[in-house]
Amino acid sequence: MARITTLEKIEMDRNTEQDEVYATYCIFKRGGEKYFQIDTYGSPNREYVGQPSQKIQFDGKFAKELVSLLISEFWE
């Protein structure tokens, strides 16, 4: 599991498109802070089907930063 609070852009020489996987999201509050969580479930061939393979959390501050980055990279 990871809670992302900062993000830095890097340039990479080699990238590959990853396989599609099923994902879910949820919103929850802890200590007065609201979080957005994405769970990915990996391929249907994995040993524990239906168990999340990654959990990624964002707080409100980082979510706003991420939305801003996505807009600037895809729509500006």
N, C-alpha and C positions, 0 to 999 in steps of 0.2 A: 504494500500500500504506500502511496505517496501523496503528500499535500504539497502542491506547487505554490510557491510564493514569489518566485522571480523567473524570468525567462530571458535568455540571451540568444540572439540570432547568430548562427555560424554558417559559413559556406562549406559545403561538402562536395568532393569530387565525384563520389559515387553514391547514388541513391537508388533503391528499388521500391517498386510499388508492393505493398504488403497484401496478403490475402484478406478478404473480407471476413469479419467475425460479427457475431451477435453482441450487442451492448445494451445496457440499461442505464438509466440515471435516476437519482433521487435527490431531494432537497431535505436537509435537516438542520437543526439548530443545536449548538452546544455553547454554553457559557455566554449566551446573548449574541453569538456570532452565527450567521447563516452560511451554510456550505452547500456546494453543488458537487455531487459525486458521480463519476462515470465508472461503471463496472464492465469489463470486457470478459468474454467467456471462452476465447480461444476456438480452435477448430473442433468440429464434431467428432474427430478421431482421437481426441485426447483421453487420457486415462480416467479423469474425473469429469465427465460431461455434466454441465449444469453448474459447476463450481466456478466462481469468478477467478480469472487468471491474473487480472490487474484491477486495482482500484485507484482511481486518481481523484483527488479532492482539490477544489478551489474555494477560497473565501471570496467575499464580495469584492474586495479591492482587486484581487488578481483576476476575477471574472471580467471586470470592467476593462482591465489592461488587455486581456486576451481578446475580447470583442473588438477593441480598438485596433489591435494588431491584425486580426482577421479582415477587418474592413479595409485597412490600408494595403494589405497584401493582395486581396482579391477584387476590390471594387474601386480603388482609386488609381 
